[in-house]
Amino acid sequence: MFIAVITKENEDRALDHLLLAKELGTTCKLNAVLPLGISTESYPKYKMIDIWLKAKELGLSKYLEGDVQFYNGGCSFNTDLMCRSTIRVFWIDVNDNIHYSSCDNCSTLGDSIPMENS
C-alpha cells in the first residue's frame, strides 16, 4: 500500500496512482491535500468524489485503499452532526445508486441529500 496526495497541480494524474497500484499488485490511498504542516492549500471533497467515482467507473476501485470508507458511507470528517451544510460522504448501493449525506452518522440514520441524476 502506498499513499498519494492529490493537489490542484496533480489532479489530472490521480488515477495514474491506481494504475501503478494495479501494476504492482497493491493498493493506493488517495488523500486530498489539507492545509496542515507546511501546506496552505486544500483540495475540495467534491473533486475527490469525482476521482473516486471515475475509479469505480474504470474498474480501478479495488486498487483504492479504503474504498469501503468512501463507497459505503464512511467519513473521515466526523463532526458530531455539525456538518449539515456540506456533502462529506457518499456511497453506492447494491443497485449502483449514488447517495449523498452530510456525515457518516447522518447516513447511518438514513439521512440523505436528494440529488438529481444526470
C-alpha positions in Angstrom: 0.0 0.0 0.0 1.2 3.5 -0.7 -0.3 7.0 -0.3 -0.7 9.7 -2.9 -1.6 13.3 -2.0 -3.9 14.9 -4.6 -3.5 18.6 -5.3 -4.7 21.0 -7.9 -1.4 20.6 -9.7 -1.6 16.8 -10.0 -5.4 16.1 -10.1 -5.2 15.2 -13.7 -2.9 12.3 -12.8 -4.7 11.0 -9.8 -5.9 7.8 -11.5 -2.3 7.1 -12.6 -1.6 6.1 -9.0 -4.3 3.4 -9.1 -2.9 2.2 -12.4 0.5 1.9 -10.7 -1.0 0.1 -7.8 -2.7 -2.4 -10.2 0.7 -3.0 -12.0 2.4 -3.5 -8.6 -0.4 -5.7 -7.2 -1.1 -3.4 -4.3 -3.4 -0.6 -3.3 -3.1 3.2 -3.1 -4.8 5.6 -0.7 -5.7 8.8 -2.4 -5.6 11.7 0.1 -6.7 15.2 -0.6 -4.1 17.8 0.4 -5.1 19.7 3.6 -3.8 22.9 5.0 -1.7 21.2 7.7 2.0 21.5 8.3 3.7 23.5 5.6 0.7 23.1 3.2 -1.6 26.1 2.8 -4.0 24.6 0.3 -6.9 22.3 0.5 -8.3 20.0 -2.3 -12.1 20.1 -2.4 -14.0 17.0 -1.3 -16.4 17.2 -4.3 -13.4 16.8 -6.6 -12.2 13.8 -4.7 -15.7 12.3 -5.1 -15.3 12.8 -8.9 -12.0 10.9 -8.8 -13.4 8.1 -6.7 -16.4 7.7 -9.0 -14.1 7.7 -12.0 -12.0 5.0 -10.4 -15.1 2.9 -9.9 -16.3 3.5 -13.5 -12.9 2.4 -14.8 -12.8 -0.7 -12.6 -9.9 0.6 -10.5 -11.7 0.9 -7.2 -10.2 -2.4 -6.0 -6.8 -0.7 -6.0 -8.1 2.1 -3.9 -7.1 1.6 -0.3 -10.1 2.4 1.9 -12.7 2.1 -0.8 -15.2 0.7 1.8 -14.9 4.1 3.6 -15.9 6.1 0.5 -18.3 3.7 -1.2 -20.2 2.6 1.9 -20.8 5.8 3.8 -17.8 6.3 5.9 -16.5 9.8 6.6 -13.2 10.9 8.0 -14.7 14.3 9.0 -17.0 13.2 11.8 -18.1 16.4 13.4 -20.9 15.2 15.7 -23.6 16.1 13.2 -22.3 19.7 12.8 -21.6 19.5 9.0 -25.1 19.6 7.6 -24.2 22.4 5.2 -21.8 20.2 3.1 -21.6 16.9 1.4 -19.0 14.9 3.2 -19.9 11.3 2.5 -21.3 9.3 -0.4 -21.9 5.7 -1.1 -23.0 3.5 -3.9 -25.7 0.9 -3.0 -26.0 -2.6 -4.5 -28.2 -1.1 -7.3 -25.4 1.4 -8.3 -27.5 4.3 -7.0 -25.4 7.1 -5.5 -26.4 8.5 -2.2 -25.0 11.7 -0.5 -25.1 12.8 3.1 -23.5 15.4 5.3 -21.8 12.9 7.5 -21.5 9.2 8.3 -23.6 9.5 11.4 -26.4 11.1 9.4 -26.2 8.5 6.7 -26.3 5.6 9.2 -29.5 7.2 10.5 -30.9 7.2 6.9 -30.4 10.9 6.2 -29.6 11.5 2.6 -29.3 14.7 0.5 -31.5 14.4 -2.6 -29.6 14.9 -5.8 -30.8 14.7 -9.4 -29.0 12.1 -11.6 -27.8 13.5 -14.9 
